[in-house]
Amino acid sequence: MNIPKELFVTDTCYYHINQKSIEGIISCGFLTKNAEKKLHNFIYYGGFIVLSGKGKYISADGCETELRPGYFVQRRPNVKHTTVVEGTEPWLEFYICMGPSIYRTLGDIGILNTVEPVFKTKPSPMLINQCCKLLTSFKEAKEKDMKELFIKVQSFLVLINSINEQLYILNEEERCIEMLCDTLSHGFHRKIDIKEEAKKYNMSYEKLRKLFKQRIGVSPHKYFITKRINEAQSMLHDPNLTISEIADMLGFYDSYSFSNQFKKIVGVSPKNFRMGI
């Protein structure tokens, strides 16, 4: 993703929405950094999205998480952690800060993910634009606009979390398709009911079939038939296996149905294929 060069400067803005120095703070902006390794222990909440560069998030117990563009890092109140900026690629992040009680409230109502210190979003021109719009709103805000500004901060965090949730759904769908592909590639000896497979993934048959075709390019049924016939071609090179045995091992009703299906896909009968005709 190309990021405008003019964004690679530290440009921030902050306010207090009440008289409490810690609880009332709201802040956002772009930050650039040189290579560093720094221990943090925030008393407020700070979250930032990596827009450019590479690094690591290291928890207090030493667990490391790679950081790259699109990752959202949460500096949770009173949670010690270390962040590392490394490599030669210029670092750019967009951050938001707020008081710890606000953070807990937003977590309680589901606006913030309070469990994962680092989670994925998807970097895009739209997201960059939203960062710029929020910072502009901060810079142009007057005292009377503080409530509206706070709502905009919440809306931005809702956007970040919704992108993460959408990616989770997509990842789960990818995992289901991979599992079904594996089942269809190794279950030749038994009848596979796609409707029953869909139930295992908590999907409707129609949704699973549609997702499978979108990802793989063919329906599950056609994928299974193609894989089975490909396996048949390999088995036909073994002179110790009869065509009837191959048909039985691949789950066909009889050698006739096997030969018929084989000829439809390959263009010649199993017998002629074996003979090289």
VOBA-1610 file (N, C-alpha, C; in pm, whole numbers, padded with zeros to 5 digits, always signed):
BEGIN
Met+00084-00119+00000Met+00000+00000+00000Met+00088+00124+00000Asn+00062+00216-00093Asn+00138+00340-00100Asn+00081+00442-00002Ile+00169+00496+00083Ile+00129+00597+00181Ile+00189+00730+00137Pro+00109+00835+00131Pro+00162+00967+00091Pro+00283+01007+00175Lys+00386+01058+00110Lys+00510+01093+00180Lys+00487+01197+00288Glu+00389+01285+00265Glu+00366+01392+00362Glu+00315+01342+00496Leu+00269+01215+00502Leu+00221+01160+00629Leu+00335+01111+00718Phe+00455+01098+00662Phe+00567+01046+00740Phe+00632+01157+00825Val+00550+01215+00910Val+00596+01313+01009Val+00516+01290+01137Thr+00575+01324+01251Thr+00501+01314+01375Thr+00402+01430+01382Asp+00276+01396+01388Asp+00170+01497+01383Asp+00058+01451+01476Thr+00046+01511+01593Thr-00049+01465+01695Thr-00131+01580+01752Cys-00236+01543+01824Cys-00322+01642+01888Cys-00390+01576+02008Tyr-00408+01650+02118Tyr-00474+01591+02235Tyr-00556+01696+02309Tyr-00655+01644+02385Tyr-00743+01729+02466Tyr-00772+01658+02597His-00830+01735+02690His-00888+01679+02812His-01038+01706+02808Ile-01118+01601+02818Ile-01262+01621+02812Ile-01323+01645+02949Asn-01240+01637+03055Asn-01284+01676+03189Asn-01161+01724+03267Gln-01176+01746+03393Gln-01068+01802+03474Gln-00966+01698+03521Lys-00992+01572+03497Lys-00902+01466+03543Lys-00791+01446+03439Ser-00667+01463+03486Ser-00554+01463+03393Ser-00535+01332+03319Ile-00561+01220+03387Ile-00544+01089+03323Ile-00674+01041+03259Glu-00782+01043+03335Glu-00909+00990+03286Glu-00968+01073+03172Gly-00934+01201+03169Gly-00998+01289+03070Gly-00925+01302+02939Ile-00810+01239+02924Ile-00732+01259+02803Ile-00789+01184+02683Ile-00792+01250+02569Ile-00814+01182+02440Ile-00713+01241+02343Ser-00652+01156+02265Ser-00544+01201+02177Ser-00533+01109+02058Cys-00482+01162+01948Cys-00457+01078+01831Cys-00350+01145+01745Gly-00301+01071+01647Gly-00205+01131+01556Gly-00112+01030+01492Phe-00029+01079+01403Phe+00071+00998+01334Phe+00204+01010+01407Leu+00274+00899+01419Leu+00405+00898+01483Leu+00505+00826+01393Thr+00621+00887+01375Thr+00733+00821+01309Thr+00834+00785+01416Lys+00910+00678+01392Lys+01009+00634+01490Lys+01131+00578+01420Asn+01244+00592+01486Asn+01365+00525+01442Asn+01371+00387+01507Ala+01468+00307+01468Ala+01482+00175+01529Ala+01497+00189+01680Glu+01419+00111+01755Glu+01423+00119+01901Glu+01366-00006+01964Lys+01399-00025+02090Lys+01340-00129+02173Lys+01305-00063+02305Lys+01175-00054+02337Lys+01133+00028+02450Lys+01030-00044+02536Leu+01054-00041+02667Leu+00961-00098+02764Leu+00853+00005+02796His+00726-00041+02799His+00614+00049+02826His+00531-00003+02943Asn+00471+00088+03014Asn+00375+00054+03120Asn+00279+00172+03134Phe+00185+00181+03038Phe+00094+00295+03031Phe-00005+00294+03148Ile-00039+00415+03197Ile-00145+00426+03298Ile-00278+00455+03231Tyr-00274+00489+03103Tyr-00396+00511+03026Tyr-00400+00408+02913Tyr-00496+00418+02826Tyr-00505+00325+02713Tyr-00448+00390+02588Gly-00366+00317+02516Gly-00316+00362+02388Gly-00321+00250+02287Gly-00380+00277+02174Gly-00384+00177+02067Gly-00328+00239+01941Phe-00247+00163+01867Phe-00195+00219+01742Phe-00196+00113+01633Ile-00216+00161+01512Ile-00213+00073+01395Ile-00085+00099+01318Val-00013-00007+01288Val+00111+00004+01211Val+00074+00028+01064Leu+00121+00140+01009Leu+00095+00173+00870Leu+00215+00144+00780Ser+00334+00151+00838Ser+00456+00121+00764Ser+00563+00076+00862Gly+00649-00015+00818Gly+00758-00062+00901Gly+00736-00200+00958Lys+00836-00250+01028Lys+00830-00381+01090Lys+00881-00374+01232Gly+00833-00465+01316Gly+00878-00466+01454Gly+00824-00584+01530Lys+00821-00573+01663Lys+00771-00680+01749Lys+00699-00620+01869Tyr+00603-00698+01918Tyr+00540-00671+02047Tyr+00584-00785+02138Ile+00641-00749+02253Ile+00689-00852+02347Ile+00614-00835+02478Ser+00538-00937+02518Ser+00462-00932+02642Ser+00554-00943+02762Ala+00499-00919+02880Ala+00579-00924+03003Ala+00640-01062+03026Asp+00573-01167+02975Asp+00627-01303+02994Asp+00717-01347+02878Gly+00749-01253+02789Gly+00845-01282+02682Gly+00788-01333+02553Cys+00656-01341+02542Cys+00592-01388+02418Cys+00602-01279+02311Glu+00655-01315+02194Glu+00677-01218+02088Glu+00571-01229+01979Thr+00525-01114+01929Thr+00432-01107+01817Thr+00490-01014+01712Glu+00499-01062+01591Glu+00552-00980+01482Glu+00457-00865+01453Leu+00513-00749+01424Leu+00434-00633+01386Leu+00467-00595+01242Arg+00365-00572+01163Arg+00382-00524+01027Arg+00257-00445+00989Pro+00257-00379+00873Pro+00143-00295+00837Pro+00008-00368+00849Gly-00085-00301+00916Gly-00217-00357+00936Gly-00239-00411+01076Tyr-00133-00431+01152Tyr-00147-00483+01288Tyr-00184-00369+01384Phe-00279-00397+01472Phe-00323-00300+01572Phe-00271-00344+01708Val-00197-00256+01774Val-00134-00285+01902Val-00206-00208+02013Gln-00238-00278+02121Gln-00305-00216+02233Gln-00211-00205+02353Arg-00185-00081+02393Arg-00110-00057+02516Arg-00214-00045+02628Arg-00244-00159+02689Arg-00350-00162+02790Arg-00301-00106+02922Pro-00390-00041+02996Pro-00350+00023+03122Pro-00281-00075+03218Asn-00164-00034+03266Asn-00088-00109+03368Asn-00046-00249+03321Val-00032-00267+03192Val+00016-00394+03137Val+00154-00370+03076Lys+00256-00422+03140Lys+00392-00402+03092Lys+00414-00478+02961His+00484-00414+02871His+00516-00478+02743His+00630-00399+02678Thr+00690-00459+02579Thr+00799-00395+02504Thr+00762-00392+02357Thr+00787-00280+02292Thr+00770-00274+02147Thr+00905-00248+02083Val+00925-00311+01968Val+01052-00302+01897Val+01024-00251+01756Val+01099-00151+01715Val+01097-00103+01577Val+01229-00147+01516Glu+01223-00219+01404Glu+01346-00273+01346Glu+01342-00266+01194Gly+01457-00289+01134Gly+01465-00288+00988Gly+01489-00148+00934Thr+01498-00141+00801Thr+01528-00015+00734Thr+01404+00055+00680Glu+01292-00015+00676Glu+01169+00046+00625Glu+01120+00152+00723Pro+01084+00272+00676Pro+01039+00378+00767Pro+00915+00338+00846Trp+00914+00373+00972Trp+00804+00337+01062Trp+00702+00451+01067Leu+00574+00413+01052Leu+00465+00509+01068Leu+00350+00439+01137Glu+00298+00502+01242Glu+00181+00448+01311Glu+00080+00558+01332Phe-00045+00517+01347Phe-00150+00612+01387Phe-00205+00562+01519Tyr-00207+00650+01619Tyr-00243+00607+01753Tyr-00366+00681+01806Ile-00426+00622+01906Ile-00535+00682+01983Ile-00506+00657+02130Cys-00525+00758+02214Cys-00512+00741+02359Cys-00639+00789+02429Met-00669+00725+02540Met-00784+00766+02621Met-00764+00717+02764Gly-00847+00766+02854Gly-00836+00729+02995Gly-00870+00583+03019Pro-00816+00524+03126Pro-00837+00381+03154Pro-00982+00344+03182Ser-01059+00431+03246Ser-01199+00398+03275Ser-01281+00396+03146Ile-01248+00485+03052Ile-01316+00486+02922Ile-01284+00357+02847Tyr-01158+00318+02853Tyr-01116+00193+02790Tyr-01195+00074+02845Arg-01208+00067+02977Arg-01281-00044+03038Arg-01428-00042+02999Thr-01487+00077+02993Thr-01628+00088+02954Thr-01650+00042+02811Leu-01563+00086+02720Leu-01575+00046+02580Leu-01553-00104+02564Gly-01467-00160+02649Gly-01447-00305+02648Gly-01570-00378+02697Asp-01633-00326+02801Asp-01751-00390+02859Asp-01867-00395+02760Ile-01879-00293+02675Ile-01991-00290+02580Ile-01952-00346+02443Gly-01830-00400+02433Gly-01790-00471+02312Gly-01731-00387+02201Ile-01706-00259+02226Ile-01647-00175+02123Ile-01498-00206+02107Leu-01432-00239+02218Leu-01291-00272+02215Leu-01266-00419+02244Asn-01167-00475+02178Asn-01118-00609+02208Asn-01019-00595+02323Thr-01059-00636+02442Thr-00973-00619+02559Thr-00889-00743+02589Val-00899-00846+02504Val-00830-00972+02530Val-00695-00979+02460Glu-00694-00943+02332Glu-00573-00958+02251Glu-00493-00827+02251Pro-00366-00831+02287Pro-00285-00709+02282Pro-00253-00667+02139Val-00250-00764+02048Val-00221-00736+01907Val-00320-00814+01821Phe-00382-00746+01726Phe-00468-00819+01632Phe-00460-00754+01494Lys-00506-00826+01395Lys-00491-00783+01256Lys-00607-00695+01210Thr-00572-00596+01129Thr-00671-00524+01049Thr-00620-00533+00904Lys-00680-00458+00816Lys-00638-00463+00676Lys-00602-00323+00630Pro-00472-00297+00607Pro-00433-00163+00561Pro-00494-00132+00425Ser-00545-00013+00409Ser-00609+00024+00284Ser-00614+00176+00274Pro-00632+00231+00154Pro-00649+00377+00139Pro-00766+00429+00223Met-00872+00350+00235Met-00987+00389+00316Met-00947+00409+00461Leu-00866+00317+00514Leu-00824+00326+00653Leu-00732+00447+00674Ile-00640+00471+00581Ile-00554+00589+00588Ile-00640+00715+00589Asn-00740+00717+00505Asn-00829+00833+00498Asn-00902+00856+00629Gln-00945+00747+00693Gln-01014+00760+00822Gln-00920+00814+00930Cys-00794+00773+00926Cys-00694+00826+01021Cys-00679+00977+01001Cys-00664+01017+00876Cys-00647+01160+00845Cys-00770+01241+00886Lys-00888+01186+00862Lys-01011+01257+00898Lys-01023+01274+01048Leu-00985+01172+01124Leu-00995+01182+01269Leu-00898+01288+01322Leu-00775+01288+01272Leu-00678+01387+01316Leu-00724+01528+01279Thr-00781+01545+01163Thr-00833+01676+01122Thr-00945+01721+01215Ser-01031+01626+01254Ser-01140+01659+01348Ser-01082+01707+01481Phe-00975+01643+01526Phe-00908+01685+01651Phe-00854+01828+01637Lys-00788+01854+01526Lys-00725+01984+01507Lys-00827+02096+01495Glu-00943+02065+01440Glu-01044+02168+01417Glu-01145+02180+01530Ala-01135+02092+01631Ala-01235+02088+01738Ala-01225+02209+01830Lys-01340+02256+01877Lys-01350+02360+01978Lys-01395+02295+02108Glu-01395+02371+02215Glu-01433+02316+02345Glu-01573+02257+02341Lys-01662+02319+02267Lys-01800+02271+02259Lys-01812+02142+02179Asp-01704+02104+02109Asp-01709+01986+02021Asp-01656+01860+02088Met-01621+01866+02216Met-01554+01754+02281Met-01637+01626+02281Lys-01767+01638+02305Lys-01852+01519+02307Lys-01856+01455+02168Glu-01870+01538+02067Glu-01872+01486+01930Glu-01739+01422+01895Leu-01630+01483+01943Leu-01497+01428+01916Leu-01481+01291+01981Phe-01532+01277+02101Phe-01525+01150+02172Phe-01602+01042+02096Ile-01715+01079+02039Ile-01794+00985+01960Ile-01716+00941+01835Lys-01644+01034+01776Lys-01564+01000+01658Lys-01451+00903+01693Val-01393+00921+01810Val-01290+00827+01856Val-01349+00687+01869Gln-01468+00679+01929Gln-01534+00549+01944Gln-01565+00488+01807Ser-01610+00571+01713Ser-01644+00521+01579Ser-01520+00465+01510Phe-01406+00530+01530Phe-01282+00482+01470Phe-01244+00346+01529Leu-01260+00332+01660Leu-01228+00204+01725Leu-01325+00094+01682Val-01451+00131+01661Val-01549+00035+01610Val-01505-00013+01471Leu-01457+00079+01387Leu-01410+00044+01253Leu-01294-00054+01262Ile-01195-00025+01348Ile-01079-00112+01363Ile-01121-00253+01405Asn-01210-00260+01503Asn-01253-00391+01552Asn-01340-00465+01452Ser-01420-00393+01375Ser-01505-00459+01275Ser-01421-00517+01162Ile-01313-00448+01124Ile-01222-00501+01022Ile-01160-00630+01072Asn-01119-00631+01200Asn-01061-00751+01258Asn-01161-00867+01259Glu-01286-00838+01294Glu-01388-00942+01298Glu-01415-00998+01160Gln-01416-00910+01059Gln-01438-00956+00921Gln-01324-01046+00875Leu-01201-01008+00912Leu-01086-01091+00876Leu-01092-01226+00945Tyr-01141-01227+01070Tyr-01154-01353+01144Tyr-01253-01445+01073Ile-01364-01387+01030Ile-01465-01467+00959Ile-01406-01523+00830Leu-01334-01439+00755Leu-01272-01485+00631Leu-01171-01595+00656Asn-01091-01579+00763Asn-00992-01681+00798Asn-01059-01813+00836Glu-01170-01804+00908Glu-01243-01924+00946Glu-01301-01991+00822Glu-01351-01913+00729Glu-01405-01969+00606Glu-01296-02037+00525Glu-01178-01972+00518Glu-01065-02032+00447Glu-01027-02166+00511Arg-01028-02168+00644Arg-00992-02291+00716Arg-01091-02402+00684Cys-01219-02369+00678Cys-01322-02469+00646Cys-01304-02524+00505Ile-01274-02435+00410Ile-01254-02479+00272Ile-01132-02569+00262Glu-01025-02534+00334Glu-00904-02618+00334Glu-00934-02756+00391Met-01011-02761+00499Met-01046-02888+00562Met-01132-02973+00469Leu-01226-02908+00399Leu-01311-02983+00306Leu-01229-03035+00188Cys-01136-02952+00139Cys-01048-02998+00030Cys-00971-03121+00073Asp-00922-03119+00196Asp-00845-03233+00247Asp-00933-03357+00256Thr-01057-03340+00303Thr-01151-03452+00312Thr-01181-03508+00174Leu-01205-03421+00078Leu-01240-03464-00058Leu-01121-03526-00131Ser-01001-03494-00085Ser-00881-03545-00152Ser-00835-03680-00098His-00892-03722+00016His-00846-03846+00077His-00960-03940+00117Gly-01081-03905+00083Gly-01193-03988+00125Gly-01256-04066+00013Phe-01175-04115-00081Phe-01228-04178-00201Phe-01305-04307-00171His-01267-04376-00064His-01326-04507-00036His-01466-04499+00024Arg-01509-04378+00060Arg-01641-04365+00124Arg-01724-04257+00057Lys-01852-04265+00077Lys-01942-04164+00022Lys-01935-04040+00111Ile-01911-03927+00050Ile-01901-03801+00125Ile-02024-03717+00096Asp-02098-03688+00201Asp-02219-03607+00190Asp-02183-03462+00222Ile-02186-03373+00122Ile-02146-03234+00142Ile-02239-03164+00241Lys-02365-03204+00244Lys-02458-03144+00340Lys-02418-03177+00483Glu-02371-03300+00504Glu-02324-03339+00637Glu-02193-03267+00671Glu-02107-03252+00571Glu-01983-03179+00593Glu-02012-03034+00631Ala-02113-02973+00568Ala-02149-02834+00598Ala-02190-02818+00743Lys-02261-02918+00796Lys-02304-02913+00937Lys-02183-02910+01032Lys-02077-02979+00995Lys-01956-02981+01078Lys-01897-02842+01092Tyr-01916-02759+00988Tyr-01859-02624+00988Tyr-01962-02518+01026Asn-02079-02565+01072Asn-02187-02473+01111Asn-02227-02380+00996Met-02233-02438+00877Met-02274-02363+00758Met-02390-02434+00690Ser-02463-02358+00612Ser-02564-02420+00528Ser-02493-02483+00407Tyr-02558-02580+00346Tyr-02500-02645+00228Tyr-02478-02542+00117Glu-02575-02452+00098Glu-02567-02352-00008Glu-02447-02259+00013Lys-02426-02215+00140Lys-02314-02124+00167Lys-02181-02193+00147Leu-02168-02317+00195Leu-02043-02390+00181Leu-02012-02413+00034Arg-02113-02453-00043Arg-02092-02479-00185Arg-02050-02351-00258Lys-02113-02239-00224Lys-02081-02111-00287Lys-01940-02067-00252Leu-01903-02077-00124Leu-01769-02038-00081Leu-01662-02125-00147Phe-01691-02255-00153Phe-01596-02350-00213Phe-01571-02314-00359Lys-01678-02287-00432Lys-01663-02256-00574Lys-01590-02123-00594Gln-01616-02026-00504Gln-01547-01898-00513Gln-01397-01915-00491Arg-01360-01998-00394Arg-01218-02014-00358Arg-01144-02109-00454Ile-01211-02221-00491Ile-01142-02328-00566Ile-01170-02320-00715Gly-01286-02267-00753Gly-01318-02253-00895Gly-01416-02356-00948Val-01440-02463-00871Val-01536-02566-00909Val-01618-02604-00787Ser-01726-02674-00807Ser-01810-02718-00695Ser-01740-02829-00617Pro-01779-02853-00492Pro-01719-02964-00415Pro-01733-03098-00486His-01851-03120-00548His-01875-03247-00618His-01777-03266-00733Lys-01758-03162-00813Lys-01667-03173-00927Lys-01523-03186-00880Tyr-01489-03117-00772Tyr-01354-03127-00715Tyr-01327-03270-00670Phe-01425-03331-00604Phe-01410-03468-00555Phe-01393-03566-00671Ile-01475-03551-00775Ile-01467-03640-00890Ile-01331-03628-00958Thr-01286-03503-00976Thr-01156-03480-01042Thr-01042-03542-00962Lys-01045-03522-00830Lys-00940-03580-00745Lys-00943-03733-00750Arg-01063-03789-00752Arg-01075-03935-00754Arg-01024-03993-00886Ile-01055-03925-00997Ile-01009-03973-01126Ile-00857-03955-01139Asn-00805-03846-01083Asn-00658-03828-01082Asn-00590-03942-01007Glu-00650-03980-00894Glu-00596-04092-00816Glu-00606-04221-00897Ala-00714-04237-00972Ala-00733-04357-01054Ala-00623-04368-01160Gln-00587-04255-01219Gln-00481-04257-01321Gln-00349-04305-01262Ser-00320-04261-01139Ser-00197-04307-01074Ser-00203-04456-01045Met-00319-04503-01000Met-00334-04645-00964Met-00329-04736-01087Leu-00371-04683-01201Leu-00371-04765-01323Leu-00230-04797-01371His-00131-04725-01321His+00008-04755-01357His+00062-04875-01279Asp-00016-04921-01180Asp+00025-05038-01102Asp-00034-05163-01166Pro+00044-05247-01229Pro-00007-05365-01301Pro-00065-05471-01208Asn-00038-05460-01080Asn-00088-05560-00985Asn-00234-05534-00945Leu-00288-05416-00982Leu-00426-05382-00947Leu-00516-05398-01069Thr-00625-05472-01053Thr-00722-05484-01161Thr-00809-05359-01162Ile-00877-05337-01274Ile-00966-05222-01286Ile-01081-05233-01185Ser-01128-05354-01162Ser-01235-05375-01063Ser-01187-05340-00923Glu-01065-05376-00891Glu-01009-05346-00759Glu-00994-05194-00740Ile-00949-05129-00847Ile-00933-04983-00839Ile-01068-04917-00818Ala-01167-04963-00892Ala-01302-04907-00880Ala-01353-04923-00737Asp-01330-05041-00679Asp-01375-05068-00542Asp-01300-04982-00441Met-01168-04969-00459Met-01087-04892-00366Met-01122-04743-00370Leu-01171-04696-00483Leu-01207-04555-00497Leu-01355-04529-00469Gly-01425-04632-00425Gly-01562-04612-00381Gly-01668-04613-00490Phe-01634-04659-00610Phe-01734-04667-00716Phe-01824-04789-00694Tyr-01947-04779-00743Tyr-02043-04887-00725Tyr-01995-05015-00793Asp-01943-05001-00913Asp-01887-05116-00986Asp-01788-05065-01090Ser-01725-05155-01161Ser-01623-05117-01260Ser-01685-05044-01379Tyr-01814-05073-01407Tyr-01881-05005-01519Tyr-01897-04856-01489Ser-01947-04824-01370Ser-01967-04683-01335Ser-01831-04612-01327Phe-01729-04682-01281Phe-01595-04625-01277Phe-01547-04594-01418Ser-01558-04691-01507Ser-01512-04672-01645Ser-01586-04557-01713Asn-01716-04551-01688Asn-01798-04447-01749Asn-01752-04308-01702Gln-01732-04294-01570Gln-01689-04165-01514Gln-01548-04130-01561Phe-01462-04228-01564Phe-01322-04208-01607Phe-01317-04157-01750Lys-01396-04218-01838Lys-01395-04179-01979Lys-01447-04036-01999Lys-01546-03997-01917Lys-01600-03861-01925Lys-01493-03757-01894Ile-01409-03787-01795Ile-01309-03692-01749Ile-01182-03698-01834Val-01133-03818-01860Val-01003-03835-01925Val-01015-03843-02077Gly-01127-03896-02124Gly-01146-03906-02269Gly-01127-04045-02325Val-01068-04135-02244Val-01051-04274-02284Val-01089-04363-02167Ser-01114-04490-02193Ser-01151-04583-02088Ser-01029-04615-02001Pro-01050-04665-01878Pro-00937-04705-01794Pro-00848-04810-01864Lys-00911-04902-01936Lys-00836-05008-02005Lys-00743-04949-02109Asn-00798-04858-02191Asn-00716-04795-02297Asn-00609-04703-02236Phe-00644-04637-02125Phe-00547-04549-02057Phe-00427-04633-02011Arg-00458-04749-01954Arg-00352-04838-01905Arg-00266-04890-02021Met-00329-04913-02132Met-00256-04965-02249Met-00186-04854-02327Gly-00213-04728-02286Gly-00149-04615-02356Gly-00212-04581-02486Ile-00339-04621-02503Ile-00410-04595-02630Ile-00484-04462-02622
//
